[in-house]
């Protein structure tokens, strides 16, 4: 959706920009990991006497931590790049621009909703909706870059602490935060897709559209655009680490979607075909 060439908005630049800082935290993690592993083993040995040991869980944590430490940069890039591809597959930037042009052109020229004149209100509200969407996109891209940079730099330390059960919440927090922040653009793309489809339907099928519902929906979506971080947090806050892992694996479908989804332009001056109001591409 965005121009990925700009510095401080392209999250794929993070590993190159923070190489030195990552080197420091990675070195610290290489010291923390063996210490926490020893503590974890001693703790499990102590629990043996109470018949409450969990060596299987310890083995899983060791494999997970070691795997993340070895594939750290690739895993980070896979998550953020996968969510970027998913966001672009849902709503390509060119498609969104074409939606804006179509909505404004049709409303300002001759279209009307519900049999009475709502062109002025709807035009102003549409301008406001898409302006807020574009502002939200710019702000979220910048904040996303900042938070992902912090997660990238401090990730190795939080991962190293994950080998010990009592401190493994640091690892869960890192994984959950990485997915939640990465999903900001996906959530925003979904919201923009829905409101775009609704506004285009209102333009091409005015006789089937309730003007009051369109206006109310635009107001609602303005609030939702501002609430994208909260929505993304709620998506990833519930469930266990296994459920989070399933979500992480699901992001991989974005790579398939990149090649499976083909974007089509909006019709320039032709009304939508009968029964096909939702197909505006």
MODELLER restraints for C-alpha pairs under 7 A, 6 or more apart:
rsr = mdl.restraints
at = mdl.atoms
rsr.add(forms.Gaussian(group=physical.xy_distance, feature=features.Distance(at['CA:1:A'], at['CA:87:A']), mean=6.84, stdev=0.5))
rsr.add(forms.Gaussian(group=physical.xy_distance, feature=features.Distance(at['CA:1:A'], at['CA:88:A']), mean=5.14, stdev=0.5))
rsr.add(forms.Gaussian(group=physical.xy_distance, feature=features.Distance(at['CA:1:A'], at['CA:91:A']), mean=6.99, stdev=0.5))
rsr.add(forms.Gaussian(group=physical.xy_distance, feature=features.Distance(at['CA:1:A'], at['CA:92:A']), mean=5.34, stdev=0.5))
rsr.add(forms.Gaussian(group=physical.xy_distance, feature=features.Distance(at['CA:1:A'], at['CA:93:A']), mean=4.27, stdev=0.5))
rsr.add(forms.Gaussian(group=physical.xy_distance, feature=features.Distance(at['CA:2:A'], at['CA:93:A']), mean=6.63, stdev=0.5))
rsr.add(forms.Gaussian(group=physical.xy_distance, feature=features.Distance(at['CA:4:A'], at['CA:10:A']), mean=5.00, stdev=0.5))
rsr.add(forms.Gaussian(group=physical.xy_distance, feature=features.Distance(at['CA:8:A'], at['CA:142:A']), mean=6.67, stdev=0.5))
rsr.add(forms.Gaussian(group=physical.xy_distance, feature=features.Distance(at['CA:8:A'], at['CA:145:A']), mean=6.28, stdev=0.5))
rsr.add(forms.Gaussian(group=physical.xy_distance, feature=features.Distance(at['CA:9:A'], at['CA:141:A']), mean=5.69, stdev=0.5))
rsr.add(forms.Gaussian(group=physical.xy_distance, feature=features.Distance(at['CA:9:A'], at['CA:142:A']), mean=5.40, stdev=0.5))
rsr.add(forms.Gaussian(group=physical.xy_distance, feature=features.Distance(at['CA:9:A'], at['CA:145:A']), mean=5.60, stdev=0.5))
rsr.add(forms.Gaussian(group=physical.xy_distance, feature=features.Distance(at['CA:11:A'], at['CA:145:A']), mean=5.58, stdev=0.5))
rsr.add(forms.Gaussian(group=physical.xy_distance, feature=features.Distance(at['CA:12:A'], at['CA:77:A']), mean=6.51, stdev=0.5))
rsr.add(forms.Gaussian(group=physical.xy_distance, feature=features.Distance(at['CA:14:A'], at['CA:149:A']), mean=6.08, stdev=0.5))
rsr.add(forms.Gaussian(group=physical.xy_distance, feature=features.Distance(at['CA:21:A'], at['CA:153:A']), mean=6.15, stdev=0.5))
rsr.add(forms.Gaussian(group=physical.xy_distance, feature=features.Distance(at['CA:22:A'], at['CA:153:A']), mean=4.94, stdev=0.5))
rsr.add(forms.Gaussian(group=physical.xy_distance, feature=features.Distance(at['CA:25:A'], at['CA:153:A']), mean=6.69, stdev=0.5))
rsr.add(forms.Gaussian(group=physical.xy_distance, feature=features.Distance(at['CA:25:A'], at['CA:154:A']), mean=6.34, stdev=0.5))
rsr.add(forms.Gaussian(group=physical.xy_distance, feature=features.Distance(at['CA:25:A'], at['CA:156:A']), mean=6.12, stdev=0.5))
rsr.add(forms.Gaussian(group=physical.xy_distance, feature=features.Distance(at['CA:25:A'], at['CA:157:A']), mean=6.14, stdev=0.5))
rsr.add(forms.Gaussian(group=physical.xy_distance, feature=features.Distance(at['CA:26:A'], at['CA:156:A']), mean=5.46, stdev=0.5))
rsr.add(forms.Gaussian(group=physical.xy_distance, feature=features.Distance(at['CA:26:A'], at['CA:157:A']), mean=6.98, stdev=0.5))
rsr.add(forms.Gaussian(group=physical.xy_distance, feature=features.Distance(at['CA:28:A'], at['CA:157:A']), mean=6.72, stdev=0.5))
rsr.add(forms.Gaussian(group=physical.xy_distance, feature=features.Distance(at['CA:29:A'], at['CA:156:A']), mean=5.63, stdev=0.5))
rsr.add(forms.Gaussian(group=physical.xy_distance, feature=features.Distance(at['CA:29:A'], at['CA:157:A']), mean=4.81, stdev=0.5))
rsr.add(forms.Gaussian(group=physical.xy_distance, feature=features.Distance(at['CA:29:A'], at['CA:160:A']), mean=5.45, stdev=0.5))
rsr.add(forms.Gaussian(group=physical.xy_distance, feature=features.Distance(at['CA:32:A'], at['CA:160:A']), mean=6.14, stdev=0.5))
rsr.add(forms.Gaussian(group=physical.xy_distance, feature=features.Distance(at['CA:33:A'], at['CA:160:A']), mean=4.78, stdev=0.5))
rsr.add(forms.Gaussian(group=physical.xy_distance, feature=features.Distance(at['CA:33:A'], at['CA:161:A']), mean=6.60, stdev=0.5))
rsr.add(forms.Gaussian(group=physical.xy_distance, feature=features.Distance(at['CA:36:A'], at['CA:161:A']), mean=6.46, stdev=0.5))
rsr.add(forms.Gaussian(group=physical.xy_distance, feature=features.Distance(at['CA:36:A'], at['CA:163:A']), mean=6.51, stdev=0.5))
rsr.add(forms.Gaussian(group=physical.xy_distance, feature=features.Distance(at['CA:36:A'], at['CA:164:A']), mean=5.89, stdev=0.5))
rsr.add(forms.Gaussian(group=physical.xy_distance, feature=features.Distance(at['CA:37:A'], at['CA:163:A']), mean=6.13, stdev=0.5))
rsr.add(forms.Gaussian(group=physical.xy_distance, feature=features.Distance(at['CA:37:A'], at['CA:164:A']), mean=6.51, stdev=0.5))
rsr.add(forms.Gaussian(group=physical.xy_distance, feature=features.Distance(at['CA:40:A'], at['CA:164:A']), mean=4.96, stdev=0.5))
rsr.add(forms.Gaussian(group=physical.xy_distance, feature=features.Distance(at['CA:44:A'], at['CA:53:A']), mean=5.17, stdev=0.5))
rsr.add(forms.Gaussian(group=physical.xy_distance, feature=features.Distance(at['CA:44:A'], at['CA:54:A']), mean=6.62, stdev=0.5))
rsr.add(forms.Gaussian(group=physical.xy_distance, feature=features.Distance(at['CA:44:A'], at['CA:55:A']), mean=6.82, stdev=0.5))
rsr.add(forms.Gaussian(group=physical.xy_distance, feature=features.Distance(at['CA:47:A'], at['CA:53:A']), mean=4.79, stdev=0.5))
rsr.add(forms.Gaussian(group=physical.xy_distance, feature=features.Distance(at['CA:61:A'], at['CA:162:A']), mean=6.85, stdev=0.5))
rsr.add(forms.Gaussian(group=physical.xy_distance, feature=features.Distance(at['CA:61:A'], at['CA:163:A']), mean=5.19, stdev=0.5))
rsr.add(forms.Gaussian(group=physical.xy_distance, feature=features.Distance(at['CA:62:A'], at['CA:163:A']), mean=5.54, stdev=0.5))
rsr.add(forms.Gaussian(group=physical.xy_distance, feature=features.Distance(at['CA:65:A'], at['CA:159:A']), mean=6.01, stdev=0.5))
rsr.add(forms.Gaussian(group=physical.xy_distance, feature=features.Distance(at['CA:65:A'], at['CA:160:A']), mean=6.45, stdev=0.5))
rsr.add(forms.Gaussian(group=physical.xy_distance, feature=features.Distance(at['CA:65:A'], at['CA:162:A']), mean=6.67, stdev=0.5))
rsr.add(forms.Gaussian(group=physical.xy_distance, feature=features.Distance(at['CA:65:A'], at['CA:163:A']), mean=6.40, stdev=0.5))
rsr.add(forms.Gaussian(group=physical.xy_distance, feature=features.Distance(at['CA:69:A'], at['CA:156:A']), mean=6.72, stdev=0.5))
rsr.add(forms.Gaussian(group=physical.xy_distance, feature=features.Distance(at['CA:80:A'], at['CA:182:A']), mean=5.46, stdev=0.5))
rsr.add(forms.Gaussian(group=physical.xy_distance, feature=features.Distance(at['CA:82:A'], at['CA:251:A']), mean=5.66, stdev=0.5))
rsr.add(forms.Gaussian(group=physical.xy_distance, feature=features.Distance(at['CA:82:A'], at['CA:252:A']), mean=6.04, stdev=0.5))
rsr.add(forms.Gaussian(group=physical.xy_distance, feature=features.Distance(at['CA:82:A'], at['CA:254:A']), mean=5.54, stdev=0.5))
rsr.add(forms.Gaussian(group=physical.xy_distance, feature=features.Distance(at['CA:82:A'], at['CA:255:A']), mean=6.43, stdev=0.5))
rsr.add(forms.Gaussian(group=physical.xy_distance, feature=features.Distance(at['CA:83:A'], at['CA:182:A']), mean=6.07, stdev=0.5))
rsr.add(forms.Gaussian(group=physical.xy_distance, feature=features.Distance(at['CA:83:A'], at['CA:183:A']), mean=6.01, stdev=0.5))
rsr.add(forms.Gaussian(group=physical.xy_distance, feature=features.Distance(at['CA:83:A'], at['CA:186:A']), mean=6.44, stdev=0.5))
rsr.add(forms.Gaussian(group=physical.xy_distance, feature=features.Distance(at['CA:83:A'], at['CA:251:A']), mean=6.32, stdev=0.5))
rsr.add(forms.Gaussian(group=physical.xy_distance, feature=features.Distance(at['CA:83:A'], at['CA:254:A']), mean=6.93, stdev=0.5))
rsr.add(forms.Gaussian(group=physical.xy_distance, feature=features.Distance(at['CA:84:A'], at['CA:185:A']), mean=6.94, stdev=0.5))
rsr.add(forms.Gaussian(group=physical.xy_distance, feature=features.Distance(at['CA:85:A'], at['CA:254:A']), mean=5.52, stdev=0.5))
rsr.add(forms.Gaussian(group=physical.xy_distance, feature=features.Distance(at['CA:85:A'], at['CA:255:A']), mean=6.65, stdev=0.5))
rsr.add(forms.Gaussian(group=physical.xy_distance, feature=features.Distance(at['CA:85:A'], at['CA:258:A']), mean=6.28, stdev=0.5))
rsr.add(forms.Gaussian(group=physical.xy_distance, feature=features.Distance(at['CA:86:A'], at['CA:186:A']), mean=6.51, stdev=0.5))
rsr.add(forms.Gaussian(group=physical.xy_distance, feature=features.Distance(at['CA:86:A'], at['CA:254:A']), mean=4.58, stdev=0.5))
rsr.add(forms.Gaussian(group=physical.xy_distance, feature=features.Distance(at['CA:87:A'], at['CA:185:A']), mean=5.91, stdev=0.5))
rsr.add(forms.Gaussian(group=physical.xy_distance, feature=features.Distance(at['CA:87:A'], at['CA:186:A']), mean=4.41, stdev=0.5))
rsr.add(forms.Gaussian(group=physical.xy_distance, feature=features.Distance(at['CA:87:A'], at['CA:189:A']), mean=5.66, stdev=0.5))
rsr.add(forms.Gaussian(group=physical.xy_distance, feature=features.Distance(at['CA:89:A'], at['CA:257:A']), mean=6.25, stdev=0.5))
rsr.add(forms.Gaussian(group=physical.xy_distance, feature=features.Distance(at['CA:89:A'], at['CA:258:A']), mean=5.92, stdev=0.5))
rsr.add(forms.Gaussian(group=physical.xy_distance, feature=features.Distance(at['CA:89:A'], at['CA:261:A']), mean=6.40, stdev=0.5))
rsr.add(forms.Gaussian(group=physical.xy_distance, feature=features.Distance(at['CA:90:A'], at['CA:189:A']), mean=6.32, stdev=0.5))
rsr.add(forms.Gaussian(group=physical.xy_distance, feature=features.Distance(at['CA:90:A'], at['CA:190:A']), mean=6.63, stdev=0.5))
rsr.add(forms.Gaussian(group=physical.xy_distance, feature=features.Distance(at['CA:91:A'], at['CA:189:A']), mean=5.75, stdev=0.5))
rsr.add(forms.Gaussian(group=physical.xy_distance, feature=features.Distance(at['CA:91:A'], at['CA:193:A']), mean=6.07, stdev=0.5))
rsr.add(forms.Gaussian(group=physical.xy_distance, feature=features.Distance(at['CA:95:A'], at['CA:265:A']), mean=6.55, stdev=0.5))
rsr.add(forms.Gaussian(group=physical.xy_distance, feature=features.Distance(at['CA:98:A'], at['CA:266:A']), mean=6.43, stdev=0.5))
rsr.add(forms.Gaussian(group=physical.xy_distance, feature=features.Distance(at['CA:99:A'], at['CA:196:A']), mean=6.44, stdev=0.5))
rsr.add(forms.Gaussian(group=physical.xy_distance, feature=features.Distance(at['CA:103:A'], at['CA:199:A']), mean=6.89, stdev=0.5))
rsr.add(forms.Gaussian(group=physical.xy_distance, feature=features.Distance(at['CA:103:A'], at['CA:200:A']), mean=6.21, stdev=0.5))
rsr.add(forms.Gaussian(group=physical.xy_distance, feature=features.Distance(at['CA:103:A'], at['CA:203:A']), mean=6.77, stdev=0.5))
rsr.add(forms.Gaussian(group=physical.xy_distance, feature=features.Distance(at['CA:104:A'], at['CA:123:A']), mean=6.83, stdev=0.5))
rsr.add(forms.Gaussian(group=physical.xy_distance, feature=features.Distance(at['CA:106:A'], at['CA:203:A']), mean=6.68, stdev=0.5))
rsr.add(forms.Gaussian(group=physical.xy_distance, feature=features.Distance(at['CA:107:A'], at['CA:119:A']), mean=6.12, stdev=0.5))
rsr.add(forms.Gaussian(group=physical.xy_distance, feature=features.Distance(at['CA:107:A'], at['CA:123:A']), mean=6.59, stdev=0.5))
rsr.add(forms.Gaussian(group=physical.xy_distance, feature=features.Distance(at['CA:107:A'], at['CA:203:A']), mean=6.99, stdev=0.5))
rsr.add(forms.Gaussian(group=physical.xy_distance, feature=features.Distance(at['CA:111:A'], at['CA:203:A']), mean=6.53, stdev=0.5))
rsr.add(forms.Gaussian(group=physical.xy_distance, feature=features.Distance(at['CA:112:A'], at['CA:118:A']), mean=6.42, stdev=0.5))
rsr.add(forms.Gaussian(group=physical.xy_distance, feature=features.Distance(at['CA:112:A'], at['CA:119:A']), mean=6.10, stdev=0.5))
rsr.add(forms.Gaussian(group=physical.xy_distance, feature=features.Distance(at['CA:112:A'], at['CA:206:A']), mean=6.59, stdev=0.5))
rsr.add(forms.Gaussian(group=physical.xy_distance, feature=features.Distance(at['CA:113:A'], at['CA:206:A']), mean=4.91, stdev=0.5))
rsr.add(forms.Gaussian(group=physical.xy_distance, feature=features.Distance(at['CA:113:A'], at['CA:207:A']), mean=6.97, stdev=0.5))
rsr.add(forms.Gaussian(group=physical.xy_distance, feature=features.Distance(at['CA:113:A'], at['CA:209:A']), mean=6.76, stdev=0.5))
rsr.add(forms.Gaussian(group=physical.xy_distance, feature=features.Distance(at['CA:113:A'], at['CA:211:A']), mean=5.70, stdev=0.5))
rsr.add(forms.Gaussian(group=physical.xy_distance, feature=features.Distance(at['CA:114:A'], at['CA:206:A']), mean=6.18, stdev=0.5))
rsr.add(forms.Gaussian(group=physical.xy_distance, feature=features.Distance(at['CA:114:A'], at['CA:207:A']), mean=6.02, stdev=0.5))
rsr.add(forms.Gaussian(group=physical.xy_distance, feature=features.Distance(at['CA:114:A'], at['CA:209:A']), mean=6.45, stdev=0.5))
rsr.add(forms.Gaussian(group=physical.xy_distance, feature=features.Distance(at['CA:114:A'], at['CA:210:A']), mean=6.03, stdev=0.5))
rsr.add(forms.Gaussian(group=physical.xy_distance, feature=features.Distance(at['CA:114:A'], at['CA:211:A']), mean=5.92, stdev=0.5))
rsr.add(forms.Gaussian(group=physical.xy_distance, feature=features.Distance(at['CA:122:A'], at['CA:215:A']), mean=6.83, stdev=0.5))
rsr.add(forms.Gaussian(group=physical.xy_distance, feature=features.Distance(at['CA:129:A'], at['CA:218:A']), mean=6.30, stdev=0.5))
rsr.add(forms.Gaussian(group=physical.xy_distance, feature=features.Distance(at['CA:129:A'], at['CA:222:A']), mean=5.78, stdev=0.5))
rsr.add(forms.Gaussian(group=physical.xy_distance, feature=features.Distance(at['CA:132:A'], at['CA:222:A']), mean=6.54, stdev=0.5))
rsr.add(forms.Gaussian(group=physical.xy_distance, feature=features.Distance(at['CA:133:A'], at['CA:225:A']), mean=6.21, stdev=0.5))
rsr.add(forms.Gaussian(group=physical.xy_distance, feature=features.Distance(at['CA:136:A'], at['CA:225:A']), mean=6.42, stdev=0.5))
rsr.add(forms.Gaussian(group=physical.xy_distance, feature=features.Distance(at['CA:136:A'], at['CA:226:A']), mean=6.52, stdev=0.5))
rsr.add(forms.Gaussian(group=physical.xy_distance, feature=features.Distance(at['CA:144:A'], at['CA:181:A']), mean=6.16, stdev=0.5))
rsr.add(forms.Gaussian(group=physical.xy_distance, feature=features.Distance(at['CA:148:A'], at['CA:178:A']), mean=6.85, stdev=0.5))
rsr.add(forms.Gaussian(group=physical.xy_distance, feature=features.Distance(at['CA:151:A'], at['CA:174:A']), mean=6.87, stdev=0.5))
rsr.add(forms.Gaussian(group=physical.xy_distance, feature=features.Distance(at['CA:151:A'], at['CA:178:A']), mean=6.87, stdev=0.5))
rsr.add(forms.Gaussian(group=physical.xy_distance, feature=features.Distance(at['CA:155:A'], at['CA:174:A']), mean=6.49, stdev=0.5))
rsr.add(forms.Gaussian(group=physical.xy_distance, feature=features.Distance(at['CA:158:A'], at['CA:170:A']), mean=5.10, stdev=0.5))
rsr.add(forms.Gaussian(group=physical.xy_distance, feature=features.Distance(at['CA:158:A'], at['CA:171:A']), mean=5.37, stdev=0.5))
rsr.add(forms.Gaussian(group=physical.xy_distance, feature=features.Distance(at['CA:158:A'], at['CA:174:A']), mean=6.81, stdev=0.5))
rsr.add(forms.Gaussian(group=physical.xy_distance, feature=features.Distance(at['CA:159:A'], at['CA:170:A']), mean=6.92, stdev=0.5))
rsr.add(forms.Gaussian(group=physical.xy_distance, feature=features.Distance(at['CA:159:A'], at['CA:171:A']), mean=4.90, stdev=0.5))
rsr.add(forms.Gaussian(group=physical.xy_distance, feature=features.Distance(at['CA:161:A'], at['CA:167:A']), mean=5.75, stdev=0.5))
rsr.add(forms.Gaussian(group=physical.xy_distance, feature=features.Distance(at['CA:161:A'], at['CA:168:A']), mean=6.07, stdev=0.5))
rsr.add(forms.Gaussian(group=physical.xy_distance, feature=features.Distance(at['CA:161:A'], at['CA:170:A']), mean=6.68, stdev=0.5))
rsr.add(forms.Gaussian(group=physical.xy_distance, feature=features.Distance(at['CA:162:A'], at['CA:168:A']), mean=3.77, stdev=0.5))
rsr.add(forms.Gaussian(group=physical.xy_distance, feature=features.Distance(at['CA:162:A'], at['CA:169:A']), mean=6.88, stdev=0.5))
rsr.add(forms.Gaussian(group=physical.xy_distance, feature=features.Distance(at['CA:162:A'], at['CA:170:A']), mean=6.25, stdev=0.5))
rsr.add(forms.Gaussian(group=physical.xy_distance, feature=features.Distance(at['CA:162:A'], at['CA:171:A']), mean=4.98, stdev=0.5))
rsr.add(forms.Gaussian(group=physical.xy_distance, feature=features.Distance(at['CA:172:A'], at['CA:241:A']), mean=6.57, stdev=0.5))
rsr.add(forms.Gaussian(group=physical.xy_distance, feature=features.Distance(at['CA:176:A'], at['CA:236:A']), mean=6.25, stdev=0.5))
rsr.add(forms.Gaussian(group=physical.xy_distance, feature=features.Distance(at['CA:176:A'], at['CA:244:A']), mean=6.98, stdev=0.5))
rsr.add(forms.Gaussian(group=physical.xy_distance, feature=features.Distance(at['CA:180:A'], at['CA:232:A']), mean=5.40, stdev=0.5))
rsr.add(forms.Gaussian(group=physical.xy_distance, feature=features.Distance(at['CA:180:A'], at['CA:233:A']), mean=5.56, stdev=0.5))
rsr.add(forms.Gaussian(group=physical.xy_distance, feature=features.Distance(at['CA:180:A'], at['CA:236:A']), mean=5.98, stdev=0.5))
rsr.add(forms.Gaussian(group=physical.xy_distance, feature=features.Distance(at['CA:183:A'], at['CA:232:A']), mean=6.30, stdev=0.5))
rsr.add(forms.Gaussian(group=physical.xy_distance, feature=features.Distance(at['CA:184:A'], at['CA:228:A']), mean=6.26, stdev=0.5))
rsr.add(forms.Gaussian(group=physical.xy_distance, feature=features.Distance(at['CA:184:A'], at['CA:229:A']), mean=6.14, stdev=0.5))
rsr.add(forms.Gaussian(group=physical.xy_distance, feature=features.Distance(at['CA:184:A'], at['CA:232:A']), mean=6.14, stdev=0.5))
rsr.add(forms.Gaussian(group=physical.xy_distance, feature=features.Distance(at['CA:187:A'], at['CA:228:A']), mean=6.48, stdev=0.5))
rsr.add(forms.Gaussian(group=physical.xy_distance, feature=features.Distance(at['CA:187:A'], at['CA:232:A']), mean=6.79, stdev=0.5))
rsr.add(forms.Gaussian(group=physical.xy_distance, feature=features.Distance(at['CA:188:A'], at['CA:225:A']), mean=6.56, stdev=0.5))
rsr.add(forms.Gaussian(group=physical.xy_distance, feature=features.Distance(at['CA:188:A'], at['CA:228:A']), mean=6.40, stdev=0.5))
rsr.add(forms.Gaussian(group=physical.xy_distance, feature=features.Distance(at['CA:197:A'], at['CA:278:A']), mean=6.48, stdev=0.5))
rsr.add(forms.Gaussian(group=physical.xy_distance, feature=features.Distance(at['CA:201:A'], at['CA:277:A']), mean=5.65, stdev=0.5))
rsr.add(forms.Gaussian(group=physical.xy_distance, feature=features.Distance(at['CA:201:A'], at['CA:278:A']), mean=6.38, stdev=0.5))
rsr.add(forms.Gaussian(group=physical.xy_distance, feature=features.Distance(at['CA:202:A'], at['CA:209:A']), mean=5.59, stdev=0.5))
rsr.add(forms.Gaussian(group=physical.xy_distance, feature=features.Distance(at['CA:204:A'], at['CA:271:A']), mean=5.66, stdev=0.5))
rsr.add(forms.Gaussian(group=physical.xy_distance, feature=features.Distance(at['CA:204:A'], at['CA:272:A']), mean=5.97, stdev=0.5))
rsr.add(forms.Gaussian(group=physical.xy_distance, feature=features.Distance(at['CA:205:A'], at['CA:277:A']), mean=6.76, stdev=0.5))
rsr.add(forms.Gaussian(group=physical.xy_distance, feature=features.Distance(at['CA:264:A'], at['CA:281:A']), mean=4.82, stdev=0.5))
rsr.add(forms.Gaussian(group=physical.xy_distance, feature=features.Distance(at['CA:265:A'], at['CA:281:A']), mean=5.00, stdev=0.5))
rsr.add(forms.Gaussian(group=physical.xy_distance, feature=features.Distance(at['CA:266:A'], at['CA:280:A']), mean=5.53, stdev=0.5))
rsr.add(forms.Gaussian(group=physical.xy_distance, feature=features.Distance(at['CA:266:A'], at['CA:281:A']), mean=4.45, stdev=0.5))
rsr.add(forms.Gaussian(group=physical.xy_distance, feature=features.Distance(at['CA:267:A'], at['CA:280:A']), mean=6.98, stdev=0.5))
